[in-house]
Amino acid sequence: MNGRQRVLDFLEGRAVDRIPFLPITMMFAAAQTGARYRDYATDFRVLAEGQIRTASKFDFDYVNTMSDPAREAADCGAIVQYFDDQPPAIVEDQARLADRTALTGLKIPDPLGGGRMHNGVKAVALLKEQVGSEKMVEGWIEGPCAEAADLRGINTLMLDFYDDPHFVRDLFDFVIEMELRFARAQVEAGADSIGVGDAAASLVGPAIYEEFIWPYEKKLIEGLHAMGTRVRLHICGDTRHILEGMGRLGCDIVDLDSLSPISEGRNRMDPDQVLLGNINPVSILRDGDPETVSRQVALCHQEAGPRFIVGAGCEVPRDTPEDNLRAMRDYACSHQP
């Protein structure tokens, strides 16, 4: 059973030979090729090489196109700063929608128009061509709160929830339409699943999440499922206050960061919800030793139960010892769900 078949069968509830293994790697993957991170983020060929090398070396069941959250915002005209050895950053004090009235004139970029989204689509196509029969290919988009924060500025958006809720809903509508177009282009290029990163959603309280964010995440996920793709939700940070809502979205996979115990996720979500995670990527995966990593993954498995996928709470740090990552791999390879 190869990685692609393993993941897809597991998500459908069919028997598999071992637990799937789907860690997020970005800077770690770039380092496997010796590439500058600037090139990994902006050149689909460099990204594909890093993902394929990493997935092959550590027996991942998939490859992934995530590099940074600025793809869509860049194509919308946001000012993005690029660095050689760290991810691109959106220049928030010059946010694309610092003037909220600019939303009325903002056009949804063509995801095949030669910009950064197009680069992501090309990465999907190249990964599909080279390893798509063996590894699941996962594309990536931003969620409604994360992308709205990228366009408006995260601090300003937090005030908008109170000062101008109508604008927030208009902005979220724009984001959902853009992300579905971007996702469709990736699915048509060969993506088996789409990851949704909505990190900013962890920064709001449960009332704002339920009123503003959850309905748009739900609309996005339903739109992705209508394309026939699988959906992985990744919200960085402490999501304990919104776990129940995350579990009601209907995602195929819900990632939990290390700040949100898997035991709480399992208790507050459907028993059939697939959970991924969630050892601390720094204090355990990077700074620990293989024995500690293995013990922590085993604890996550115990708390999650059989609907569990091995992975860290967030991105595998660039300087993670390879033996520690292999310890995660070895646990997945030697255990049934």
KEZAVEX-735394 format. One record per residue (C-alpha): residue number from 1; y negated, z negated, x. Coordinates in pm, 1 decimal. Last residue first. Layout:
<r num="NUM" c2="Y" c3="Z" c1="X"/>
...
END
This chain:
<r num="337" c2="-328.7" c3="-1361.9" c1="-474.9"/>
<r num="336" c2="-47.2" c3="-1333.2" c1="-219.9"/>
<r num="335" c2="-105.5" c3="-1454.0" c1="130.5"/>
<r num="334" c2="-36.3" c3="-1330.1" c1="483.1"/>
<r num="333" c2="-276.1" c3="-1037.4" c1="508.5"/>
<r num="332" c2="-565.9" c3="-1225.8" c1="351.7"/>
<r num="331" c2="-519.0" c3="-1520.7" c1="585.7"/>
<r num="330" c2="-488.4" c3="-1292.3" c1="885.7"/>
<r num="329" c2="-808.3" c3="-1110.2" c1="797.3"/>
<r num="328" c2="-1004.4" c3="-1433.5" c1="773.5"/>
<r num="327" c2="-861.0" c3="-1539.4" c1="1110.1"/>
<r num="326" c2="-944.4" c3="-1193.1" c1="1244.3"/>
<r num="325" c2="-1309.0" c3="-1260.4" c1="1163.5"/>
<r num="324" c2="-1288.6" c3="-1579.7" c1="1366.4"/>
<r num="323" c2="-1114.3" c3="-1401.8" c1="1653.8"/>
<r num="322" c2="-1396.0" c3="-1146.5" c1="1661.1"/>
<r num="321" c2="-1652.6" c3="-1414.0" c1="1732.0"/>
<r num="320" c2="-1950.5" c3="-1367.5" c1="1496.3"/>
<r num="319" c2="-2252.6" c3="-1236.2" c1="1686.6"/>
<r num="318" c2="-2370.5" c3="-990.4" c1="1419.5"/>
<r num="317" c2="-2340.3" c3="-1236.8" c1="1134.6"/>
<r num="316" c2="-2091.5" c3="-1148.6" c1="857.3"/>
<r num="315" c2="-2311.8" c3="-1088.3" c1="554.4"/>
<r num="314" c2="-2286.6" c3="-1333.2" c1="264.2"/>
<r num="313" c2="-2057.8" c3="-1610.0" c1="140.4"/>
<r num="312" c2="-1774.2" c3="-1471.2" c1="349.7"/>
<r num="311" c2="-1486.8" c3="-1265.7" c1="213.2"/>
<r num="310" c2="-1133.9" c3="-1294.3" c1="77.8"/>
<r num="309" c2="-1078.7" c3="-1177.7" c1="-280.9"/>
<r num="308" c2="-963.1" c3="-1412.2" c1="-558.4"/>
<r num="307" c2="-821.2" c3="-1378.2" c1="-908.9"/>
<r num="306" c2="-515.8" c3="-1593.0" c1="-818.7"/>
<r num="305" c2="-694.2" c3="-1928.0" c1="-808.2"/>
<r num="304" c2="-1056.9" c3="-1971.4" c1="-711.2"/>
<r num="303" c2="-1035.3" c3="-2331.7" c1="-587.8"/>
<r num="302" c2="-713.9" c3="-2281.3" c1="-389.9"/>
<r num="301" c2="-835.0" c3="-1952.9" c1="-246.7"/>
<r num="300" c2="-1164.5" c3="-2111.3" c1="-139.9"/>
<r num="299" c2="-971.9" c3="-2393.7" c1="26.1"/>
<r num="298" c2="-748.8" c3="-2145.3" c1="207.5"/>
<r num="297" c2="-1057.7" c3="-1960.4" c1="330.0"/>
<r num="296" c2="-1193.0" c3="-2289.1" c1="464.3"/>
<r num="295" c2="-870.8" c3="-2374.7" c1="644.0"/>
<r num="294" c2="-851.1" c3="-2029.4" c1="803.5"/>
<r num="293" c2="-1208.6" c3="-2046.7" c1="926.5"/>
<r num="292" c2="-1151.9" c3="-2392.7" c1="1072.5"/>
<r num="291" c2="-842.8" c3="-2274.2" c1="1259.5"/>
<r num="290" c2="-1021.1" c3="-1962.4" c1="1387.2"/>
<r num="289" c2="-1314.4" c3="-2160.7" c1="1531.0"/>
<r num="288" c2="-1654.4" c3="-2240.2" c1="1386.6"/>
<r num="287" c2="-2002.1" c3="-2117.8" c1="1474.5"/>
<r num="286" c2="-1991.0" c3="-1766.3" c1="1329.9"/>
<r num="285" c2="-1756.5" c3="-1808.0" c1="1034.6"/>
<r num="284" c2="-1808.6" c3="-2178.4" c1="961.6"/>
<r num="283" c2="-2172.4" c3="-2273.8" c1="1025.6"/>
<r num="282" c2="-2303.7" c3="-1918.3" c1="995.9"/>
<r num="281" c2="-2116.8" c3="-1722.2" c1="727.9"/>
<r num="280" c2="-2049.3" c3="-2030.7" c1="514.3"/>
<r num="279" c2="-1719.8" c3="-1963.0" c1="341.6"/>
<r num="278" c2="-1745.6" c3="-1788.8" c1="4.7"/>
<r num="277" c2="-1619.4" c3="-1563.1" c1="-106.7"/>
<r num="276" c2="-1513.5" c3="-1324.6" c1="-378.8"/>
<r num="275" c2="-1439.0" c3="-1416.3" c1="-739.4"/>
<r num="274" c2="-1248.5" c3="-1197.8" c1="-986.0"/>
<r num="273" c2="-1309.3" c3="-1317.5" c1="-1343.0"/>
<r num="272" c2="-973.8" c3="-1372.1" c1="-1514.9"/>
<r num="271" c2="-1027.0" c3="-1746.5" c1="-1556.7"/>
<r num="270" c2="-1355.7" c3="-1673.1" c1="-1736.9"/>
<r num="269" c2="-1651.6" c3="-1834.7" c1="-1567.3"/>
<r num="268" c2="-1794.6" c3="-2186.6" c1="-1552.1"/>
<r num="267" c2="-1499.0" c3="-2368.4" c1="-1397.4"/>
<r num="266" c2="-1425.0" c3="-2085.1" c1="-1156.2"/>
<r num="265" c2="-1781.6" c3="-2066.6" c1="-1035.9"/>
<r num="264" c2="-1799.1" c3="-2442.3" c1="-996.0"/>
<r num="263" c2="-1480.7" c3="-2446.1" c1="-786.3"/>
<r num="262" c2="-1615.1" c3="-2152.6" c1="-585.4"/>
<r num="261" c2="-1897.6" c3="-2373.9" c1="-465.8"/>
<r num="260" c2="-2242.1" c3="-2209.8" c1="-477.8"/>
<r num="259" c2="-2435.2" c3="-2259.1" c1="-153.4"/>
<r num="258" c2="-2173.8" c3="-2051.5" c1="31.8"/>
<r num="257" c2="-2271.2" c3="-1738.3" c1="-159.1"/>
<r num="256" c2="-2053.0" c3="-1632.7" c1="-449.0"/>
<r num="255" c2="-1957.3" c3="-1269.6" c1="-497.0"/>
<r num="254" c2="-1863.9" c3="-1163.3" c1="-851.1"/>
<r num="253" c2="-1618.0" c3="-875.0" c1="-877.4"/>
<r num="252" c2="-1535.5" c3="-650.5" c1="-1174.9"/>
<r num="251" c2="-1861.8" c3="-747.9" c1="-1339.3"/>
<r num="250" c2="-1857.5" c3="-833.4" c1="-1710.6"/>
<r num="249" c2="-2202.8" c3="-992.0" c1="-1725.7"/>
<r num="248" c2="-2080.1" c3="-1316.5" c1="-1882.5"/>
<r num="247" c2="-1977.3" c3="-1469.0" c1="-1548.2"/>
<r num="246" c2="-2325.7" c3="-1423.2" c1="-1407.7"/>
<r num="245" c2="-2461.2" c3="-1609.9" c1="-1709.0"/>
<r num="244" c2="-2229.5" c3="-1903.4" c1="-1648.1"/>
<r num="243" c2="-2317.4" c3="-1911.3" c1="-1281.2"/>
<r num="242" c2="-2693.6" c3="-1927.9" c1="-1340.9"/>
<r num="241" c2="-2777.0" c3="-2283.3" c1="-1226.4"/>
<r num="240" c2="-2516.1" c3="-2274.8" c1="-949.1"/>
<r num="239" c2="-2670.2" c3="-1960.2" c1="-801.7"/>
<r num="238" c2="-2780.4" c3="-2104.0" c1="-467.7"/>
<r num="237" c2="-2848.3" c3="-1812.6" c1="-235.0"/>
<r num="236" c2="-2759.7" c3="-1445.8" c1="-230.1"/>
<r num="235" c2="-2667.3" c3="-1266.7" c1="-551.2"/>
<r num="234" c2="-2388.9" c3="-1011.7" c1="-502.0"/>
<r num="233" c2="-2240.1" c3="-838.8" c1="-805.8"/>
<r num="232" c2="-1954.4" c3="-592.9" c1="-755.3"/>
<r num="231" c2="-1914.6" c3="-319.9" c1="-1016.7"/>
<r num="230" c2="-1635.7" c3="-68.3" c1="-1068.9"/>
<r num="229" c2="-1708.3" c3="293.9" c1="-1158.7"/>
<r num="228" c2="-1631.2" c3="496.7" c1="-1469.0"/>
<r num="227" c2="-1988.5" c3="613.6" c1="-1525.7"/>
<r num="226" c2="-2003.3" c3="397.4" c1="-1840.6"/>
<r num="225" c2="-1916.2" c3="103.5" c1="-1616.7"/>
<r num="224" c2="-2237.3" c3="161.6" c1="-1423.9"/>
<r num="223" c2="-2444.7" c3="172.5" c1="-1740.8"/>
<r num="222" c2="-2283.5" c3="-147.4" c1="-1867.0"/>
<r num="221" c2="-2366.1" c3="-311.2" c1="-1535.2"/>
<r num="220" c2="-2730.1" c3="-203.4" c1="-1551.4"/>
<r num="219" c2="-2773.6" c3="-315.3" c1="-1911.9"/>
<r num="218" c2="-2616.7" c3="-652.3" c1="-1828.5"/>
<r num="217" c2="-2842.0" c3="-696.9" c1="-1525.2"/>
<r num="216" c2="-3131.9" c3="-613.0" c1="-1755.5"/>
<r num="215" c2="-3034.5" c3="-868.5" c1="-2019.2"/>
<r num="214" c2="-2967.6" c3="-1133.1" c1="-1750.2"/>
<r num="213" c2="-3306.0" c3="-1099.5" c1="-1582.1"/>
<r num="212" c2="-3571.7" c3="-1178.0" c1="-1841.1"/>
<r num="211" c2="-3470.4" c3="-1438.5" c1="-2096.0"/>
<r num="210" c2="-3151.2" c3="-1574.5" c1="-1940.3"/>
<r num="209" c2="-3284.9" c3="-1582.6" c1="-1584.8"/>
<r num="208" c2="-3620.5" c3="-1722.1" c1="-1697.0"/>
<r num="207" c2="-3446.3" c3="-2009.8" c1="-1875.6"/>
<r num="206" c2="-3192.9" c3="-2067.0" c1="-1595.4"/>
<r num="205" c2="-3458.3" c3="-2117.1" c1="-1327.4"/>
<r num="204" c2="-3566.8" c3="-1844.5" c1="-1089.4"/>
<r num="203" c2="-3494.7" c3="-1806.3" c1="-716.8"/>
<r num="202" c2="-3131.5" c3="-1694.6" c1="-746.4"/>
<r num="201" c2="-3243.0" c3="-1375.0" c1="-918.8"/>
<r num="200" c2="-3423.0" c3="-1270.0" c1="-599.7"/>
<r num="199" c2="-3088.6" c3="-1180.1" c1="-441.7"/>
<r num="198" c2="-2995.3" c3="-907.8" c1="-689.3"/>
<r num="197" c2="-2759.2" c3="-691.5" c1="-484.4"/>
<r num="196" c2="-2541.0" c3="-463.6" c1="-696.2"/>
<r num="195" c2="-2233.7" c3="-315.4" c1="-530.3"/>
<r num="194" c2="-2102.5" c3="10.6" c1="-670.1"/>
<r num="193" c2="-1736.1" c3="102.6" c1="-671.7"/>
<r num="192" c2="-1512.4" c3="399.4" c1="-599.8"/>
<r num="191" c2="-1798.3" c3="596.1" c1="-444.2"/>
<r num="190" c2="-1718.7" c3="967.5" c1="-407.5"/>
<r num="189" c2="-2042.0" c3="1167.4" c1="-396.6"/>
<r num="188" c2="-2053.5" c3="1174.5" c1="-779.0"/>
<r num="187" c2="-2039.0" c3="794.8" c1="-774.9"/>
<r num="186" c2="-2323.4" c3="784.8" c1="-524.1"/>
<r num="185" c2="-2542.4" c3="1019.4" c1="-728.8"/>
<r num="184" c2="-2464.6" c3="812.8" c1="-1037.9"/>
<r num="183" c2="-2570.9" c3="496.2" c1="-858.2"/>
<r num="182" c2="-2909.6" c3="638.9" c1="-764.6"/>
<r num="181" c2="-2972.4" c3="754.8" c1="-1120.6"/>
<r num="180" c2="-2859.4" c3="415.8" c1="-1252.7"/>
<r num="179" c2="-3087.2" c3="242.8" c1="-1004.6"/>
<r num="178" c2="-3393.1" c3="442.6" c1="-1111.3"/>
<r num="177" c2="-3337.0" c3="383.6" c1="-1483.2"/>
<r num="176" c2="-3279.7" c3="12.0" c1="-1427.3"/>
<r num="175" c2="-3587.7" c3="-19.7" c1="-1206.2"/>
<r num="174" c2="-3821.7" c3="144.9" c1="-1454.4"/>
<r num="173" c2="-3697.7" c3="-77.9" c1="-1736.4"/>
<r num="172" c2="-3739.6" c3="-380.6" c1="-1507.6"/>
<r num="171" c2="-4102.3" c3="-282.5" c1="-1446.9"/>
<r num="170" c2="-4169.9" c3="-246.4" c1="-1819.3"/>
<r num="169" c2="-4006.6" c3="-585.4" c1="-1879.1"/>
<r num="168" c2="-4215.6" c3="-746.7" c1="-1607.3"/>
<r num="167" c2="-4530.9" c3="-585.3" c1="-1747.0"/>
<r num="166" c2="-4463.5" c3="-739.3" c1="-2088.9"/>
<r num="165" c2="-4404.8" c3="-1077.8" c1="-1925.5"/>
<r num="164" c2="-4759.0" c3="-1079.8" c1="-1783.0"/>
<r num="163" c2="-4878.4" c3="-1421.2" c1="-1663.2"/>
<r num="162" c2="-4561.3" c3="-1629.1" c1="-1686.4"/>
<r num="161" c2="-4294.5" c3="-1395.4" c1="-1548.5"/>
<r num="160" c2="-4576.1" c3="-1229.5" c1="-1355.6"/>
<r num="159" c2="-4618.0" c3="-1538.2" c1="-1136.9"/>
<r num="158" c2="-4269.5" c3="-1494.4" c1="-989.5"/>
<r num="157" c2="-4341.5" c3="-1124.1" c1="-947.6"/>
<r num="156" c2="-4647.0" c3="-1201.4" c1="-735.4"/>
<r num="155" c2="-4443.5" c3="-1414.6" c1="-498.4"/>
<r num="154" c2="-4172.5" c3="-1149.5" c1="-464.7"/>
<r num="153" c2="-4402.1" c3="-856.8" c1="-404.0"/>
<r num="152" c2="-4436.3" c3="-587.2" c1="-671.0"/>
<r num="151" c2="-4203.7" c3="-317.0" c1="-543.3"/>
<r num="150" c2="-3952.5" c3="-528.3" c1="-352.6"/>
<r num="149" c2="-3969.3" c3="-802.5" c1="-615.4"/>
<r num="148" c2="-3889.2" c3="-549.4" c1="-887.0"/>
<r num="147" c2="-3599.1" c3="-432.9" c1="-672.1"/>
<r num="146" c2="-3455.7" c3="-781.5" c1="-640.4"/>
<r num="145" c2="-3507.3" c3="-871.9" c1="-1006.1"/>
<r num="144" c2="-3349.7" c3="-554.6" c1="-1143.1"/>
<r num="143" c2="-3053.8" c3="-527.2" c1="-904.0"/>
<r num="142" c2="-3055.6" c3="-318.3" c1="-588.6"/>
<r num="141" c2="-2798.3" c3="-45.7" c1="-529.7"/>
<r num="140" c2="-2488.8" c3="-4.5" c1="-313.5"/>
<r num="139" c2="-2194.6" c3="228.0" c1="-263.3"/>
<r num="138" c2="-1841.6" c3="109.5" c1="-204.7"/>
<r num="137" c2="-1566.7" c3="334.5" c1="-70.9"/>
<r num="136" c2="-1215.2" c3="191.2" c1="-107.2"/>
<r num="135" c2="-1017.6" c3="260.1" c1="207.8"/>
<r num="134" c2="-720.4" c3="491.0" c1="263.4"/>
<r num="133" c2="-796.8" c3="815.8" c1="75.4"/>
<r num="132" c2="-1167.9" c3="762.9" c1="127.8"/>
<r num="131" c2="-1142.6" c3="739.6" c1="505.8"/>
<r num="130" c2="-1320.2" c3="1046.9" c1="646.4"/>
<r num="129" c2="-1436.8" c3="1243.3" c1="344.4"/>
<r num="128" c2="-1517.9" c3="940.5" c1="132.3"/>
<r num="127" c2="-1706.7" c3="781.7" c1="419.8"/>
<r num="126" c2="-1906.1" c3="1103.1" c1="466.7"/>
<r num="125" c2="-1987.2" c3="1129.9" c1="96.4"/>
<r num="124" c2="-2090.5" c3="765.3" c1="68.2"/>
<r num="123" c2="-2313.4" c3="795.6" c1="375.4"/>
<r num="122" c2="-2471.7" c3="1110.1" c1="230.5"/>
<r num="121" c2="-2558.1" c3="913.7" c1="-83.3"/>
<r num="120" c2="-2720.2" c3="646.2" c1="129.4"/>
<r num="119" c2="-2928.6" c3="904.2" c1="317.2"/>
<r num="118" c2="-3031.6" c3="1045.4" c1="-19.5"/>
<r num="117" c2="-3158.2" c3="701.1" c1="-112.6"/>
<r num="116" c2="-3358.4" c3="696.8" c1="208.1"/>
<r num="115" c2="-3536.0" c3="1020.8" c1="129.6"/>
<r num="114" c2="-3421.1" c3="1382.3" c1="116.8"/>
<r num="113" c2="-3458.3" c3="1442.2" c1="-255.2"/>
<r num="112" c2="-3103.9" c3="1365.7" c1="-363.0"/>
<r num="111" c2="-3191.3" c3="1027.0" c1="-512.6"/>
<r num="110" c2="-3489.8" c3="1198.8" c1="-681.2"/>
<r num="109" c2="-3762.5" c3="938.0" c1="-697.2"/>
<r num="108" c2="-3858.6" c3="780.5" c1="-1030.3"/>
<r num="107" c2="-4226.3" c3="849.0" c1="-1082.2"/>
<r num="106" c2="-4494.9" c3="582.9" c1="-1056.7"/>
<r num="105" c2="-4804.2" c3="665.5" c1="-1261.1"/>
<r num="104" c2="-4768.6" c3="389.8" c1="-1522.1"/>
<r num="103" c2="-4653.2" c3="144.9" c1="-1255.0"/>
<r num="102" c2="-4986.1" c3="175.7" c1="-1071.8"/>
<r num="101" c2="-5141.7" c3="-49.2" c1="-1338.1"/>
<r num="100" c2="-4969.4" c3="-343.7" c1="-1170.5"/>
<r num="99" c2="-5192.2" c3="-315.7" c1="-865.6"/>
<r num="98" c2="-4981.0" c3="-471.9" c1="-590.4"/>
<r num="97" c2="-4726.0" c3="-218.6" c1="-710.7"/>
<r num="96" c2="-4635.1" c3="-62.1" c1="-376.9"/>
<r num="95" c2="-4674.9" c3="-396.9" c1="-202.8"/>
<r num="94" c2="-4924.8" c3="-412.4" c1="83.7"/>
<r num="93" c2="-4896.2" c3="-788.4" c1="140.6"/>
<r num="92" c2="-4521.2" c3="-746.4" c1="98.4"/>
<r num="91" c2="-4457.9" c3="-515.3" c1="391.7"/>
<r num="90" c2="-4094.5" c3="-433.0" c1="314.0"/>
<r num="89" c2="-3864.8" c3="-517.1" c1="602.2"/>
<r num="88" c2="-3610.9" c3="-302.4" c1="785.8"/>
<r num="87" c2="-3304.6" c3="-482.5" c1="918.7"/>
<r num="86" c2="-3295.6" c3="-621.8" c1="1273.8"/>
<r num="85" c2="-3250.1" c3="-487.8" c1="1625.0"/>
<r num="84" c2="-3467.1" c3="-178.4" c1="1660.4"/>
<r num="83" c2="-3717.6" c3="-266.2" c1="1391.3"/>
<r num="82" c2="-3854.5" c3="-71.0" c1="1095.6"/>
<r num="81" c2="-4148.7" c3="-172.4" c1="876.4"/>
<r num="80" c2="-4151.7" c3="-41.7" c1="520.5"/>
<r num="79" c2="-4459.4" c3="49.2" c1="318.2"/>
<r num="78" c2="-4349.2" c3="124.4" c1="-36.8"/>
<r num="77" c2="-4370.0" c3="486.6" c1="-149.6"/>
<r num="76" c2="-4107.0" c3="489.3" c1="-423.1"/>
<r num="75" c2="-3856.5" c3="629.5" c1="-172.7"/>
<r num="74" c2="-3918.2" c3="325.9" c1="45.4"/>
<r num="73" c2="-3861.8" c3="95.5" c1="-252.3"/>
<r num="72" c2="-3524.1" c3="255.3" c1="-320.7"/>
<r num="71" c2="-3395.2" c3="217.3" c1="33.3"/>
<r num="70" c2="-3557.6" c3="-119.9" c1="112.7"/>
<r num="69" c2="-3278.1" c3="-367.6" c1="42.4"/>
<r num="68" c2="-3100.1" c3="-330.0" c1="377.9"/>
<r num="67" c2="-2783.6" c3="-174.1" c1="522.2"/>
<r num="66" c2="-2530.8" c3="-155.2" c1="238.1"/>
<r num="65" c2="-2303.4" c3="150.0" c1="256.6"/>
<r num="64" c2="-1961.7" c3="-17.0" c1="235.2"/>
<r num="63" c2="-1612.4" c3="51.9" c1="363.6"/>
<r num="62" c2="-1300.8" c3="-94.6" c1="209.7"/>
<r num="61" c2="-970.5" c3="-274.1" c1="256.5"/>
<r num="60" c2="-1076.6" c3="-423.6" c1="586.6"/>
<r num="59" c2="-808.7" c3="-417.8" c1="855.9"/>
<r num="58" c2="-1022.5" c3="-567.1" c1="1134.6"/>
<r num="57" c2="-1038.3" c3="-273.9" c1="1376.5"/>
<r num="56" c2="-1012.5" c3="-6.2" c1="1109.5"/>
<r num="55" c2="-1279.3" c3="-152.5" c1="881.7"/>
<r num="54" c2="-1510.9" c3="-213.8" c1="1176.5"/>
<r num="53" c2="-1473.4" c3="132.4" c1="1325.8"/>
<r num="52" c2="-1510.7" c3="297.4" c1="986.1"/>
<r num="51" c2="-1818.6" c3="95.5" c1="894.0"/>
<r num="50" c2="-1991.7" c3="156.3" c1="1225.4"/>
<r num="49" c2="-1919.7" c3="529.2" c1="1219.6"/>
<r num="48" c2="-2039.2" c3="558.7" c1="861.6"/>
<r num="47" c2="-2363.6" c3="378.4" c1="940.4"/>
<r num="46" c2="-2431.2" c3="598.4" c1="1243.6"/>
<r num="45" c2="-2368.8" c3="913.7" c1="1040.1"/>
<r num="44" c2="-2586.3" c3="790.6" c1="753.4"/>
<r num="43" c2="-2888.5" c3="762.9" c1="982.4"/>
<r num="42" c2="-3165.9" c3="525.6" c1="867.0"/>
<r num="41" c2="-3010.6" c3="180.6" c1="853.2"/>
<r num="40" c2="-2767.0" c3="225.5" c1="1142.8"/>
<r num="39" c2="-3042.4" c3="393.9" c1="1345.2"/>
<r num="38" c2="-3281.1" c3="100.1" c1="1310.6"/>
<r num="37" c2="-2987.0" c3="-130.4" c1="1384.5"/>
<r num="36" c2="-2963.5" c3="21.5" c1="1728.7"/>
<r num="35" c2="-2613.0" c3="145.0" c1="1793.0"/>
<r num="34" c2="-2355.9" c3="-18.8" c1="2021.1"/>
<r num="33" c2="-2080.9" c3="109.7" c1="1792.9"/>
<r num="32" c2="-1929.4" c3="-225.5" c1="1697.7"/>
<r num="31" c2="-2281.4" c3="-369.3" c1="1696.3"/>
<r num="30" c2="-2370.1" c3="-159.9" c1="1392.8"/>
<r num="29" c2="-2077.5" c3="-312.9" c1="1206.1"/>
<r num="28" c2="-2189.7" c3="-668.2" c1="1286.5"/>
<r num="27" c2="-2543.9" c3="-579.0" c1="1178.6"/>
<r num="26" c2="-2407.3" c3="-463.2" c1="842.7"/>
<r num="25" c2="-2080.5" c3="-625.9" c1="743.9"/>
<r num="24" c2="-1990.4" c3="-758.1" c1="399.6"/>
<r num="23" c2="-1635.5" c3="-890.0" c1="385.6"/>
<r num="22" c2="-1381.4" c3="-722.7" c1="153.7"/>
<r num="21" c2="-1019.9" c3="-835.2" c1="216.1"/>
<r num="20" c2="-777.4" c3="-791.8" c1="-75.2"/>
<r num="19" c2="-507.5" c3="-1058.9" c1="-114.2"/>
<r num="18" c2="-157.6" c3="-931.1" c1="-45.2"/>
<r num="17" c2="116.2" c3="-692.7" c1="-167.4"/>
<r num="16" c2="-47.9" c3="-613.0" c1="-498.9"/>
<r num="15" c2="59.5" c3="-663.5" c1="-861.2"/>
<r num="14" c2="-161.9" c3="-505.3" c1="-1125.0"/>
<r num="13" c2="-461.7" c3="-678.0" c1="-1280.8"/>
<r num="12" c2="-683.8" c3="-368.9" c1="-1283.1"/>
<r num="11" c2="-901.9" c3="-518.8" c1="-1009.3"/>
<r num="10" c2="-590.9" c3="-576.8" c1="-800.9"/>
<r num="9" c2="-479.4" c3="-217.3" c1="-842.8"/>
<r num="8" c2="-817.9" c3="-87.9" c1="-728.6"/>
<r num="7" c2="-827.5" c3="-320.9" c1="-430.7"/>
<r num="6" c2="-473.5" c3="-253.2" c1="-309.6"/>
<r num="5" c2="-492.3" c3="122.6" c1="-372.0"/>
<r num="4" c2="-800.6" c3="150.5" c1="-156.7"/>
<r num="3" c2="-661.1" c3="-74.2" c1="115.6"/>
<r num="2" c2="-330.3" c3="105.2" c1="158.4"/>
<r num="1" c2="0.0" c3="0.0" c1="0.0"/>
END
